[in-house]
């Protein structure tokens, strides 16, 4: 059983920044990819960013140019740097680990609220 624990969420003003952290209980290099999903109330869960074993990344159009996903394999940690935050970025952000192209493990999520 693999545990993923997110941290770093909170309340931030529009235009501000947050750095989310996902700490894994297993070697993240053993997974095909690591990613971040988000879900806001009344909205469908969406993939925000993903990074695979060789470093290829994916970003949703809504966050491209503002968010950056990265990983530290030695620390079994994945990060999501979130800049130029907008109110529509408000959501619960969850870390996930992939086997091949399928999500296998989920974290419990961390709340991000962007408001003045």
Secondary structure, 3 states (H helix, E strand, C coil): CCCEEEECCEEECCCCCEEEEEEECCCHHHCCEEEEEEECCCCCCEEEEEEECCCCEEECCCCCCCEEEEEEHHHCEEEEEECCCCHHHCEEEEEEEEECCEEEEECCCEEEEECC
